[in-house]
């Protein structure tokens, strides 16, 4: 909303003087005279008394104008409400009634008045940007303002700054009411300085005050002699120097205006000023210079001035200076920052430039604005919105190195004319980065549920960037979040809280893991007698283990793949393999394993473990290799189902699926004396190893050959190599890639039994003649998720 209200004040005042001068009432004449003298304090009271004597349009409007200038917005609204009730009220009166209602915080009255005037009766009303005004009021800020304790009083306080020693400087008129016959000058921090025969507000002069770290407040006496007002302190952080605005007592023989100037002084160790120097642009009888701010990193002094050649009203300028504080010519910040209105109180931090203005679109009177700085150029001007700004005056933005934000305002919460407020974050910014196992952001939309408090109130979550979640959280509250995406484990955080959070942002990083559907976590084999499907005694232990795992972990299912040898017809063998699968299913059923978790395949003679088929003669024990059932335990077997991470896997790194595969007990192959051939029982053991490697493709196998201590070292080294290779070659024949099999041979250097130290029995020598197998990537079983099975 363009601040059209502000620009009409001078016109309205002068116009009213000519109208009310004809009034016959003595009280009105007295009030008119005080208005002409710009003694608005006495004028306002005079109009109030005149209205009490006889309610008239002139008295109500005069009181409203006086309280406008005095910035007493509740009283201004009250008197404008009375003024527009008269038939004499015109278009501009309604405009100022709306402005007063806005500044008094009467939003309903503002919208009601605007709605009632939409018929086009008043052209000036059409110039108001109602949509902009409604936008500000409907935009809730993520912060609030609280009055700063220890400084504010019933007087005026504004312009909070802090020096490098932790001392606070501010401006105040806390001296109370003045002797107006003695003190004839009054400063309004926003605009001009006046010299009249009586004080225009009835309040004391402005001065600079300092608060020590212990809370003690005392006046800061500027060293410049004959000063009426001192304000706008700004202390440097890298040098003991303070800048300030003042108005000097300049004696002239006739009525005139005295304008503000900016001076600076060096401070001693106690913080007291010594010397003083004025800026070269000071011109107290021509124009004002005020609101100093120093950009120490670039040696620039920023200030506000209504010197000729600006955009209108007060503009912001800067002057470069050297180490001796010799200043160059002033540079106007240009039309992007400066407007036809007034710009004051510059402040810069972290490549952002803050200032107050009544000329840019805003909520009412002075508002605080910010502009980004890039390569020493300003990039746009943005109104800071609520709660930084209000329908009243908001100015004096200051941010400390500790990220405390202070502003000054005369909003209704103020106890005096102006108070100093500190920004208080009402909501915490929540930022969650969602990454995949590769460390990259998870792409695509996420289903997010963020709740607050015991009532689980839902909070809106924005996903403006892929893999980034943004939300606003209430302070001192517990929260929960759940993040879902098809094909991924859901992420759940029940320990999310803003309780005790000192910063304004709660940052989290979550990892989303793809669900490893149908991942084999355990395999085994059971064998059968010729033409039988009964469970043999040697099959009970592996089946018992499988049953226990299925009972313990609901995210596991089993695939039962049954086979026969090649003797008999294909139809007969398929039926026999079905019986064998049914026998396994029934055995597991005794443990309470539901049939729905068992997938059976009966393959007959179609997948032989060797080439004992098509009538080829084979030893009887070779046929045993084909009479088998493969047991495959699969995790997360339902493709597409949205699994939660099971409790047993909460602390497991699921990005490496080998961490959910149960450590297998691998066989050791023993050999006869001076032999390197595999027996049938060895082949049966290796069939299980091959089954594991085929279904756990991330696994690699280390194969290590050994001999006993008899024979030479060279002979035994070659023999241990052949023993390692016979195992490796067998597994390669089962389809295991060579690069997944690493073999080593140690001869007699690593015996189980050291037969050089003690005499060894034949059995002890037998234990040394071996090939061992290990899975290098298998985690320590004691840290496995299957603790129950490992104990």
C-alpha positions, 0 to 999 in steps of 0.5 A: 500500500503506497503511503499516500497518507503521509504525503497529504499531511502538510496540505491538510494542515495548511488547508485547515488553518484557512478554514478554521480561522473564521471560527468565533470560539475563543478556544478554537482561536487559541488552538489555531494559534498554537497550530500555526506555531507548530505547538501541536501539544497545546493545539491538540488540547485546545481543540479537545477543549473546544469540542467539549464546549461545542462538538464541531467538525473543525474541533474534531478535525483539528484535534485529529491533525494535532494527534497525527503529528504527535504520533498519538495514533489511538487518539488520532483515530478517535478524533478522525472517527468523530470528524468523518461523522460530520456532513462537512467531511470530505474525501481527504478526511475519509482517507485520513480516517482510514490511515488513523484506523490502520495506525491504531491497529483497527484493521476491521475499521479499515476494511469496513471503511474501504468496503463502504467506499468502493462505489467510486464516490472518492477518487483518492480512495481508489489510489489505495492498494487495498490488496497490498494491505490485506496481504501484509495482514494475512502474512503471518511472520515466523517471529514476534517482538517483545519489549526489551526489559531494562531500557524502555520507560514511559519516555521515548527510547530508540536506536539500540546499538552495542560496542565491542566491550558489550556496552549498549547505547540508545537514544531517550528523552527520559528527562521528563517534561521540559521547561518550555520557556527555557528550552525552545528546540525539539527533535522528531527523530524522523524528520526536522529540527525546529526553533520556535518560541515554545516546545512543540510537544512539551517533552524533554530533549533527546540524549544518548544513554549507555547501559553497562554490562551490569545493567547500570544506565547513565547519560552519555555526554557528547563533547560538542558544546552548546547542544540541544539534542543528541541521538542516533549513536553508532559505535565501531566494532574495530576501533574505539570511535562513536558517531552520533547525530546532534542539534547545536544551539546556533544563535541567530537574530530571527526565526529560523530552522536548525538542522541536525548534524553528524559528529564523531569522537574517539573513546577512551578506555572508560568509554568516554568521548574525547575529541570531536569532529563534524562531517564535511557535509554538515550544514546546520542552517541548510539541511539535515544530516543524521542516522550514521552507520559505518561499514568498517570492512569497506571504510564507508559511512552511510547516513540520511540527509535531505540535502538538495539533489536527492530523490525527495525527503530524506535520502540515504548516502555514503561517503568513503573515508581513509584511516584518518577519517578523511571523507570523500564526496557523498554518493546517493544510493539511488532510486532503487533504495531512495524514494519520494518519501524519507529513508533513514537508519541504514544498517548492513550485515551479511550482504544485506542492507536494511533501512526504514522508509515511509516512501516504499509500499508498506503497512503504514508510516515508517517501515523496515526494508531490506535489499540484497547487496551483490558486487556493491550493487543493490538487488531489489527492495523488500518490505520485511513484513510482520512482525518487523513492521506495523501500521505505526513507525518501525525503524532502527534495525540492528543485528548483533554478532550473536544474531539478536535483532533489535528494532524501534517502534511506537506500535501500541505495545510501546509504553512510551512514544517509542520503545526498543523491541527484540525479535523473538522467534515464535516458530523454529525453521525445520530443515530436513535433508533426505539422502539415499545410500549413495549420499545424493538427495532422494529424487521425486515426491515424498509422502511426509507426515509431520505432527506436533504435540501429544495431539499429533497436530499435522504441520504443513511441509514444503518440498521446494527442492528435491530431497529437502523438507521445510516446515515451521515448528512451534517452540518447546514442542515434541514432534514426530515425522514419517517420510515415505516413498514407494520402494524405500523403507519409511523413515520415522523420527519420534525424538524430534523436538524444539524443546531447549533449541536455542537457535532458530533452525532445527536441521536434520539429515535422514537416510532413505534405503531402498527395500532389498526385496527378495534378498536371500539372508540364509540358505541350506540344503537337506537330502533324501533317501532313494525314492523317499520324501521323509525328512531324514534325521540329518535334515532336522537341524537345518530345518529347525534353524529355518523354522526358528528364524521364520518364527522370530522374524516376520519379514522373512519368507521361505522358498522350498525348491525340491529335486530328484535324481534322473532315474524314473520318469520325469512325471514320477520325479516331478511328483516325488519332488512335490512330496519332498516340498510338502514334507518340508512345509509340513515339518515347518508347520509343526513350528507354527509357520503359516503356509502363506509364508512358504513358496514351494517349487517342485523341479523333479530332475530338471536341475541336476547337481551333476551330469548323472542323467540321460542314462549315464552311469554314476556311482550310487553316492553321486545320485545322492547329490541330486536328491535334495531340497534347497531352502532359501530364506528371503527378506522382504518377499512381497515386491512393492509392499511398503515395509517398515524397518523391522525393530531387529534392523533399526541399528543395522546399516541397510545400505549394505545388504550383506548386513542383513544376511545371516553369517553362514557356518562354512564347511572345512574340506578334509583330505586323505594323506597326500590327496587332493580329491573331493569325496561325495560328502565334500561335494554335498557341503560345497553344494550348500556353499555354491547355493549361498554364493548364487543367491548372495551375489555380493559375497566373495569367498576366500579359499585357503589350502593346507597340509600336515607337517610331513613332507618337504615345505616345497612339496606341501606348498604345491599340495596345498595349492591343489587342495585349494584349487579343487574347491575353487574349480568345483564352485566355478563349475557351479556357476560362481564367477572366478573373480568372486573366489580368492584362493591361497595356499600355505603348505604346512605353515599354519597347522591346526595341530603343531606336530613339531612340538608334540607327537600327533595322532593320525586324527591330529594329522587329518585335521591339518590336511584341509581347505578352509573357506571364509566370507571376508565381508561377513560381520562379526556374529556377535554384532549380528541382528540375529542374536538369538541364533548366534547365542 
